[in-house]
């Protein structure tokens, strides 16, 4: 589906969330980054990045990302 609609954001967002729940935060971050390449300030992608960064133990980066999601 991404090949047919490369700007569809719901698929990489869902992929990021699923990878995070599967214990693969680095892969989830990569998927969230794809969304941010298309939509720089996408709040859900930023919030997912915050959660994934927190899962990795990087609280300062998670706080920064959550702040960007809120803005």
C-alpha beads as a LAMMPS data file, in Angstrom:
LAMMPS data file: protein, C-alpha beads

71 atoms
70 bonds

1 atom types
1 bond types

-500.0 500.0 xlo xhi
-500.0 500.0 ylo yhi
-500.0 500.0 zlo zhi

Masses

1 110.0

Atoms # bond

1 1 1 0.000 0.000 0.000
2 1 1 2.891 2.376 0.691
3 1 1 4.045 1.873 -2.898
4 1 1 0.637 3.017 -4.170
5 1 1 0.229 5.878 -1.667
6 1 1 3.669 6.828 -0.342
7 1 1 2.280 9.857 1.492
8 1 1 -0.249 7.789 3.456
9 1 1 0.699 8.436 7.053
10 1 1 -1.536 5.943 8.831
11 1 1 0.527 2.909 7.808
12 1 1 3.922 4.042 9.097
13 1 1 2.242 5.403 12.232
14 1 1 0.622 2.052 12.916
15 1 1 3.887 0.291 12.105
16 1 1 5.732 2.491 14.618
17 1 1 3.158 1.714 17.305
18 1 1 3.225 -2.033 16.607
19 1 1 7.013 -2.162 16.632
20 1 1 7.060 -0.321 19.939
21 1 1 4.618 -2.790 21.472
22 1 1 6.750 -5.632 20.100
23 1 1 9.764 -4.342 22.031
24 1 1 11.546 -2.928 18.974
25 1 1 11.782 0.797 19.740
26 1 1 14.614 1.494 17.287
27 1 1 12.566 0.127 14.399
28 1 1 9.533 2.015 15.660
29 1 1 11.521 5.238 15.724
30 1 1 12.556 4.671 12.114
31 1 1 8.911 4.241 11.096
32 1 1 7.891 7.397 12.978
33 1 1 10.732 9.274 11.294
34 1 1 9.265 8.386 7.890
35 1 1 6.075 10.183 8.905
36 1 1 8.044 13.217 10.046
37 1 1 9.840 13.339 6.696
38 1 1 6.431 13.890 5.081
39 1 1 4.741 15.912 7.816
40 1 1 7.392 17.609 9.977
41 1 1 5.228 18.482 12.952
42 1 1 2.848 15.512 12.951
43 1 1 1.729 15.340 16.613
44 1 1 0.963 11.617 16.717
45 1 1 4.353 10.764 15.213
46 1 1 6.038 13.023 17.773
47 1 1 4.048 11.428 20.615
48 1 1 4.979 7.952 19.389
49 1 1 8.634 8.989 19.209
50 1 1 8.383 10.261 22.792
51 1 1 6.999 6.919 23.976
52 1 1 9.612 4.931 22.056
53 1 1 12.436 7.100 23.372
54 1 1 11.112 6.595 26.896
55 1 1 10.999 2.842 26.263
56 1 1 14.681 3.033 25.295
57 1 1 15.453 4.824 28.567
58 1 1 16.167 8.230 27.035
59 1 1 13.924 10.374 29.235
60 1 1 15.429 13.766 28.273
61 1 1 14.891 13.120 24.551
62 1 1 11.402 11.758 25.294
63 1 1 10.488 14.947 27.166
64 1 1 11.791 17.074 24.319
65 1 1 9.816 15.060 21.773
66 1 1 6.641 15.154 23.884
67 1 1 7.004 18.932 24.143
68 1 1 7.214 19.161 20.347
69 1 1 4.099 16.985 20.050
70 1 1 2.234 19.309 22.381
71 1 1 3.329 22.452 20.503

Bonds

1 1 1 2
2 1 2 3
3 1 3 4
4 1 4 5
5 1 5 6
6 1 6 7
7 1 7 8
8 1 8 9
9 1 9 10
10 1 10 11
11 1 11 12
12 1 12 13
13 1 13 14
14 1 14 15
15 1 15 16
16 1 16 17
17 1 17 18
18 1 18 19
19 1 19 20
20 1 20 21
21 1 21 22
22 1 22 23
23 1 23 24
24 1 24 25
25 1 25 26
26 1 26 27
27 1 27 28
28 1 28 29
29 1 29 30
30 1 30 31
31 1 31 32
32 1 32 33
33 1 33 34
34 1 34 35
35 1 35 36
36 1 36 37
37 1 37 38
38 1 38 39
39 1 39 40
40 1 40 41
41 1 41 42
42 1 42 43
43 1 43 44
44 1 44 45
45 1 45 46
46 1 46 47
47 1 47 48
48 1 48 49
49 1 49 50
50 1 50 51
51 1 51 52
52 1 52 53
53 1 53 54
54 1 54 55
55 1 55 56
56 1 56 57
57 1 57 58
58 1 58 59
59 1 59 60
60 1 60 61
61 1 61 62
62 1 62 63
63 1 63 64
64 1 64 65
65 1 65 66
66 1 66 67
67 1 67 68
68 1 68 69
69 1 69 70
70 1 70 71
